[in-house]
Amino acid sequence: QVQLVESGGGLVQTGGSLRLSCAASGSIFSINGMGWYRQAPGKQRELVATITSGGSTNYADSVKGRFTISRDNPKNTVYLQMSSLKPEDTAVYYCSAEIKRILGIFREYWGQGTQVTVSS
């Protein structure tokens, strides 16, 4: 089986920083794109940032200049460095990855989510 596990969430004050990590494990042959999404109570899940296997990045306008996505391919891990956090950033953050297993096709996998809460 393949699984993604997020870590690093927690409670921080406005203006603080937090670093999220997501490690993929299992019978993985290859990973293409990876990304971070978030969902606040009563709202739809939204894209936060993505990164291709080659390192190209894309960010939601609301986090540009504050968040940085990166990856460590040998460790099958994607990171999200968050700074200048605002209460509006409060949400459950999920990581995703396009993964191909041996003798399989590329499919999208999701982590279980990690809570980020930013207090006023």
VMD Tcl script that draws the C-alpha trace (Angstrom):
set ca {
  {0.00 0.00 0.00}
  {0.92 3.66 -0.47}
  {0.33 6.24 2.21}
  {0.99 9.94 2.78}
  {1.44 11.22 6.32}
  {1.41 14.93 7.20}
  {3.04 16.39 10.28}
  {3.91 19.78 11.74}
  {0.49 21.28 12.30}
  {-0.44 23.06 15.50}
  {-1.53 26.27 17.18}
  {0.36 29.50 16.50}
  {-0.23 33.20 16.98}
  {-0.82 35.67 14.17}
  {2.48 36.46 12.50}
  {4.06 33.17 13.51}
  {5.57 30.43 11.38}
  {5.00 26.74 10.90}
  {6.57 24.07 8.71}
  {4.47 21.18 7.43}
  {5.94 17.92 6.16}
  {4.39 15.09 4.18}
  {6.18 11.82 3.56}
  {5.04 9.20 1.07}
  {5.82 5.56 1.75}
  {5.02 2.13 0.37}
  {5.49 0.45 -3.00}
  {6.31 3.62 -4.94}
  {7.88 3.54 -8.37}
  {7.67 7.23 -9.25}
  {6.15 10.50 -8.03}
  {5.21 13.36 -10.34}
  {3.47 16.43 -8.96}
  {2.98 17.05 -5.25}
  {0.90 19.68 -3.54}
  {-0.81 21.14 -0.51}
  {-4.52 21.89 -0.12}
  {-6.56 23.21 2.77}
  {-10.15 23.18 3.93}
  {-11.68 25.53 6.48}
  {-14.99 24.75 8.24}
  {-17.94 25.34 5.94}
  {-15.74 25.98 2.92}
  {-14.60 24.00 -0.09}
  {-11.13 22.53 -0.28}
  {-8.74 24.91 -2.02}
  {-5.34 24.59 -3.59}
  {-2.51 26.19 -1.63}
  {0.62 25.27 -3.59}
  {1.94 22.70 -6.04}
  {5.37 21.58 -7.17}
  {6.32 19.47 -10.17}
  {8.94 16.75 -10.24}
  {11.25 19.28 -11.88}
  {10.75 21.86 -9.14}
  {8.34 24.30 -10.80}
  {5.96 25.84 -8.25}
  {2.52 27.43 -8.23}
  {0.79 29.26 -5.37}
  {-2.64 30.54 -4.52}
  {-2.74 34.34 -4.56}
  {-3.64 34.40 -0.87}
  {-0.36 32.79 0.18}
  {2.13 34.20 -2.33}
  {5.11 35.73 -0.59}
  {4.30 34.00 2.70}
  {4.38 30.26 1.94}
  {7.08 28.20 0.23}
  {6.65 24.68 -1.11}
  {9.65 22.40 -1.59}
  {10.41 18.71 -1.96}
  {13.10 16.17 -1.17}
  {12.82 13.51 -3.85}
  {15.13 10.89 -2.25}
  {12.92 11.06 0.85}
  {9.63 11.20 -1.10}
  {8.72 14.21 1.02}
  {7.07 17.56 0.31}
  {7.22 20.55 2.67}
  {5.24 23.73 3.18}
  {7.02 26.53 5.02}
  {4.42 29.00 6.28}
  {5.28 32.43 7.64}
  {3.40 35.61 8.54}
  {0.43 33.44 9.40}
  {-3.03 34.96 9.60}
  {-6.27 33.73 11.21}
  {-7.59 33.20 7.67}
  {-4.98 30.46 7.24}
  {-6.73 28.33 9.86}
  {-7.74 25.06 8.20}
  {-7.00 21.38 7.86}
  {-4.06 21.05 5.49}
  {-3.81 18.04 3.18}
  {-0.94 16.93 1.01}
  {-1.34 15.12 -2.29}
  {0.93 13.32 -4.70}
  {0.64 11.80 -8.15}
  {2.17 8.37 -7.62}
  {2.86 5.44 -9.92}
  {3.31 2.00 -8.41}
  {5.23 -0.79 -10.13}
  {3.03 -2.14 -12.96}
  {0.51 0.59 -12.20}
  {-0.56 3.97 -13.53}
  {-0.24 7.44 -12.03}
  {-2.96 8.13 -9.49}
  {-3.62 10.91 -6.99}
  {-3.08 10.02 -3.31}
  {-4.03 12.09 -0.26}
  {-2.85 12.35 3.31}
  {-5.09 12.34 6.36}
  {-4.67 16.05 7.02}
  {-3.12 18.12 9.79}
  {-4.80 20.96 11.67}
  {-3.33 24.46 11.55}
  {-4.89 27.02 13.86}
  {-3.81 30.67 13.91}
  {-5.02 32.71 16.87}
  {-5.55 36.48 16.94}
}
mol new
graphics top color blue
foreach p $ca { graphics top sphere $p radius 0.5 }
foreach p [lrange $ca 0 end-1] q [lrange $ca 1 end] { graphics top cylinder $p $q radius 0.2 }
display resetview
